[in-house]
């Protein structure tokens, strides 16, 4: 099931790497990734695909010190239906 | 003030009086600043020893443990200890030297991307890029390691920043994000408790992390709820609590596992449904509605759904649970199971029976002593047959299951609690993994006691080979072990070897009464296994026992 999220990160050099490691390790495939920077933050828009419930990823991302907030945009499969 | 001087100064200001480490090229300025400083440094003989000593220091006190290592191999040697601290939520600060900023990325001598390596085994990590950032990073790192769900934090400091003049700005922690208890969830939890006929409290390592033993015991003593503990929680439920069923899981007691399988409400208190606890997850506590208390929202629903989730510090959430008294019929049933499945120590023959030895040690050592385990059969026997009055008195590598943990962890615990009895219980496999730390014991005249249960095998692997790999004993024979008493003697540590049951009492007396370090090398039956055992893929009520194997 695909999910679209936006994530705001501190603009620390390692923040994106740390965040992407969690996505992979927790069993979510990245199918879209876009990174912008403004206001001193990285803004990520991404789509992930997994059989696992999305809260298993969002709760892990929310624990990261560099992550300011995570917003679940939609469930793309449901939207398509 | 240089960056190195600031580093030591900030540690001292934050109450860090002891650190463990090993010097090297890229961290020399920090070691220079240590020279004559009020912070006492304990030189271990391997960086992994320093990491585990810091873990032992932290776990035996609840305070921050600190370790130092140089760049490259010094830092890579810390990684296992960081991973261990991550799995077991231990407040640990690792400070590593790094090659000078200008050399980073050039494959310089002893340059490794330590920040990159740290990502999967730390709660957070930093590489200091500018001298003006050092003070804030160090203060934030110490705060992060100890706040919320504790964990390891690494700060990698390039050598030029250690040598640069740096400013100091006090850093004040912002308001921690601590979730407020959801009153609706509290109401649901209390409704479930009011309807429960067969409740069980499933207690985890979070109780120690939250320093919530008092709140836990208040809840249990008012409700009389039967309680089971994870490996890390042992000691959280006081040993004389009438309905303390002991450890659950793969090598848990039968009464503990059966009670959980039969319960209708499972109150999970700072635990995470680890696979070694649950066995076959789909069959674990299958009749139970789960109330989950944890400070970490990511643990709730990760392995097993909860009907009610109280996401908060346990000191806050536990008192919110209503204290309905558990029905007598269920208490009678659990007591009957405890009696039916009580441990037995009547062992035939003349050989040393490890469970008996450990049970005797538990009864005769000081009640506030610290037992530091390694990993394997001896670790499970300690969990089954020794009693603890506080989780800080039982240090065992839980999530990571790291062989080599015990000896350096005992060093850290002894440094932290110099007046307490500290013993490492190890196996003949595990002890060799950090045997070099005998030199640290001698160097510092630490009265650490050592008990080696020697079956001349990698016992737990051998047990699985016997039971599940058709007796194909691949690379588990350690019959060429050194003479451990002679080995300890080289480091000035006295001791004795025992081979018979009738030598156990005197050996324990020697351990307990020795003023300095002492080793007992106990030769046990090489075919003795840990029972009961939940086989892989089985439910926790499908335990193998010795008679049924």
Interface residues (C-beta under 8 A of the other chain):
Chain A: X13 X14 X17 X18 X21 X25 X53 X55 X56 X59 X60 X62 X63 X64 X65 X66
Chain B: X115 X116 X119 X120 X123 X124 X125 X127 X129 X144 X296 X297 X298 X300 X301 X302
